């Protein structure tokens, strides 16, 4: 008897996935949720002895939800990313990856970006151009343990690669900054960008695309996710071999109509693969 896949998500745009995917075994997909397996069994009335296929474990979602944990996962798999620091006292900065264990505030590679450890959609990020701006930021009413500080890479393009274990990149978008954006041009998000696919004339596929796909797979694997959306910033196409960094991987990305269709397909593939022990 076919069963509906349980979709546990913190993103309302993924709601159309609920009660829309039928499979042979009990299955749950976590898109930003960390609900335990036991709680899902109880809430859904799944018998304890029945097999439950899980797409994205709570631990994988936790790894990708915390920028601090995520960056450490990336480092273990050598995923290209920005150097990062934390601080407790606003004077001494400790390297997230164990390199440059102590860094004085004057020696940071300005400009740097302050990011909330559990921030999302770019909310709360601040670009700090020099020691003076960072000092002002640190004196504000911030709980510093909730923040990380990253080296800023002024790369001109940003892409989102949706990637799944054993499938690879199955959907991609470019975040194209809108021409009417006059301020805050140092980042890309829904407030200042539109999203275009590979079929659009301005997609401008980077020459380093294969390396970007490899990095997206590495980001997914490092956090222990089965499916997620990887944001990558890359230099403009003027360079023969553009450099890039992975900004983050997100287990609960926003999904439009096309994204819902593609996620239905890939979720079925992932469940069938785990059902067959792959």
C-alpha positions in Angstrom: 0.0 0.0 0.0 1.4 3.4 -1.0 2.1 5.9 1.7 2.6 9.7 1.7 6.0 11.0 2.4 6.2 13.0 5.6 7.6 16.4 4.8 8.9 18.3 7.8 9.9 21.8 6.9 10.4 25.3 8.3 9.9 26.9 5.0 6.3 27.6 4.0 7.2 27.6 0.3 7.8 23.8 0.5 4.3 23.2 1.8 3.0 22.0 -1.6 5.2 19.0 -1.2 3.1 17.7 1.7 0.7 14.9 0.7 1.9 15.0 -2.8 4.5 12.2 -2.9 3.5 8.5 -2.7 6.0 5.8 -2.1 6.1 2.1 -0.9 7.7 2.6 2.5 7.3 5.1 5.3 9.6 8.1 4.6 10.3 11.5 6.0 12.1 14.4 4.4 13.5 17.1 6.7 13.8 20.5 5.0 15.2 22.6 7.9 13.4 20.5 10.6 15.3 18.7 13.4 12.3 16.7 14.6 13.5 13.4 16.0 12.8 10.1 14.4 10.9 8.9 17.4 8.7 12.0 17.5 7.9 11.5 13.8 6.9 7.9 14.4 4.6 8.9 17.2 3.1 11.8 15.5 2.5 9.9 12.2 1.4 6.6 13.9 4.2 4.7 12.3 4.6 1.2 13.9 8.0 0.9 15.7 8.9 -2.2 13.7 8.2 -0.6 10.3 11.1 0.7 8.3 11.3 4.5 8.1 13.5 6.0 5.3 15.0 9.4 6.3 16.1 12.1 3.9 18.2 14.6 5.8 19.0 13.6 9.4 18.5 16.0 12.3 22.3 16.1 12.7 22.8 17.0 9.0 20.2 19.8 9.3 21.9 21.1 12.5 25.3 21.1 10.8 23.9 23.3 7.9 21.8 25.5 10.2 24.8 26.7 12.2 27.3 28.7 10.2 30.0 27.8 12.7 29.4 24.1 12.5 28.9 24.3 8.7 32.2 26.1 8.2 34.0 23.4 10.2 32.3 20.7 8.2 33.5 22.4 5.0 37.0 22.6 6.3 37.2 18.9 6.9 36.3 18.2 3.3 38.4 21.1 1.9 35.4 22.9 0.5 36.5 26.3 -0.8 35.2 29.0 1.5 36.0 32.3 3.2 38.3 32.4 6.2 36.4 33.0 9.4 36.9 34.0 13.0 35.0 34.1 16.3 35.5 36.4 19.3 34.3 36.5 22.9 35.9 39.7 24.1 35.9 41.9 21.0 39.7 42.1 21.0 41.2 38.6 20.3 39.8 36.7 17.3 40.2 33.0 17.0 40.3 31.2 13.6 37.4 28.9 13.1 39.6 26.2 11.5 42.4 26.3 13.9 44.7 28.3 11.6 45.9 31.7 12.9 44.5 30.7 16.3 44.7 34.3 17.6 44.3 37.3 15.4 44.3 40.9 16.7 41.5 43.2 15.6 43.9 45.3 13.6 45.2 42.4 11.6 41.9 41.1 10.2 41.7 41.3 6.3 39.3 44.1 6.0 36.6 44.4 4.8 35.0 41.6 6.7 31.4 40.4 7.1 29.7 39.9 10.4 27.2 37.0 10.2 24.7 35.6 12.7 25.6 31.9 13.5 21.9 31.1 13.0 21.0 33.8 10.5 19.1 33.1 7.3 18.4 34.9 4.0 21.1 37.4 4.7 19.3 39.0 7.6 21.6 40.6 10.1 24.7 40.5 8.0 26.9 43.6 8.1 29.9 44.6 5.9 32.6 46.2 8.1 35.1 48.1 6.1 37.8 48.8 8.7 38.8 48.4 12.3 36.8 51.5 13.3 33.5 50.1 11.9 34.2 46.7 13.5 34.9 48.4 16.9 31.6 50.3 16.7 29.8 47.0 15.8 31.5 45.2 18.8 30.5 47.9 21.2 26.8 47.6 20.2 24.5 45.4 22.2 25.6 42.1 20.5 25.9 38.7 22.1 29.2 38.0 20.4 29.0 34.2 20.7 26.1 34.4 18.2 28.3 35.9 15.5 31.1 34.8 13.2 33.3 37.1 11.1 34.4 36.3 7.5 36.8 37.6 5.0 34.8 39.4 2.3 35.2 38.3 -1.3 33.9 40.9 -3.8 33.1 38.4 -6.5 30.6 39.6 -9.0 28.3 36.6 -9.5 26.4 34.3 -7.2 24.7 31.0 -8.1 22.5 28.5 -6.2 23.1 24.9 -7.0 20.5 22.4 -5.7 22.3 19.1 -5.1 21.3 15.6 -4.0 23.4 12.6 -2.8 23.9 10.2 -5.7 22.1 12.5 -8.1 24.3 15.6 -8.3 23.2 19.1 -9.2 19.6 18.8 -10.4 18.6 22.5 -10.5 20.5 25.7 -10.6 19.9 29.5 -10.6 21.8 32.7 -10.9 21.1 35.5 -8.4 21.2 38.4 -10.8 21.3 41.8 -9.0 18.5 44.1 -10.1 19.6 47.2 -12.0 17.6 49.5 -9.7 19.6 48.4 -6.6 21.6 51.4 -5.5 22.6 50.4 -2.0 23.8 47.2 -0.4 25.3 45.9 -3.6 27.8 43.8 -1.7 25.4 40.8 -1.2 22.8 38.9 -3.2 19.4 38.0 -1.9 15.7 38.4 -2.6 15.7 42.0 -1.6 18.0 43.1 -4.4 18.2 40.2 -6.9 16.1 38.2 -9.3 16.6 34.5 -10.0 17.3 33.3 -13.6 17.8 29.7 -14.9 20.4 28.3 -17.3 18.1 29.0 -20.2 18.2 32.8 -19.7 20.7 34.8 -21.7 22.2 36.4 -18.6 22.9 33.1 -16.8 26.5 33.4 -17.8 27.6 29.9 -16.8 31.1 30.1 -15.2 34.0 28.5 -16.8 34.7 26.8 -13.5 31.3 25.1 -13.4 32.6 21.6 -13.0 34.6 22.6 -10.0 31.6 24.4 -8.5 29.5 21.3 -8.9 32.2 19.3 -7.2 32.3 21.8 -4.3 28.5 21.7 -4.0 28.7 17.9 -3.7 31.5 18.3 -1.1 29.4 20.8 0.9 26.4 18.5 1.0 28.5 15.5 2.0 30.5 17.4 4.6 27.3 18.3 6.5 25.8 14.9 6.2 22.8 16.0 4.1 21.0 14.1 1.4 19.6 17.2 -0.4 20.2 20.9 -0.1 20.9 24.2 -1.9 24.4 25.5 -2.2 25.2 29.2 -2.7 28.5 29.9 -4.5 30.1 33.3 -5.2 32.4 33.4 -8.2 34.5 35.9 -10.1 33.2 37.5 -13.3 33.6 35.8 -16.6 36.5 38.1 -17.5 38.9 35.7 -15.7 40.1 32.7 -17.6 40.0 30.5 -14.5 37.5 32.2 -12.1 37.9 31.7 -8.4 34.9 31.0 -6.2 33.9 30.3 -2.6 31.0 28.3 -1.2 28.9 30.7 1.0 26.6 28.1 2.6 24.5 25.0 2.0 20.8 25.3 3.1 18.5 22.4 3.9 15.4 24.5 3.7 15.6 26.7 0.5 12.7 28.7 -0.9 10.9 26.8 -3.7 8.8 28.2 -6.5 6.5 26.1 -8.7 9.4 24.7 -10.8 11.4 23.9 -7.7 8.4 22.0 -6.2 8.3 19.8 -9.3 12.0 19.1 -9.3 12.1 18.4 -5.6 9.3 15.9 -6.0 11.4 14.0 -8.6 14.6 14.1 -6.6 12.9 13.1 -3.3 11.5 10.0 -5.0 14.9 9.1 -6.4 16.5 9.5 -3.0 13.9 7.4 -1.3 14.1 4.6 -3.9 17.9 4.7 -3.6 17.8 4.2 0.2 15.1 1.6 -0.2 17.4 -0.4 -2.3 20.3 0.1 0.1 22.4 2.4 -2.1 
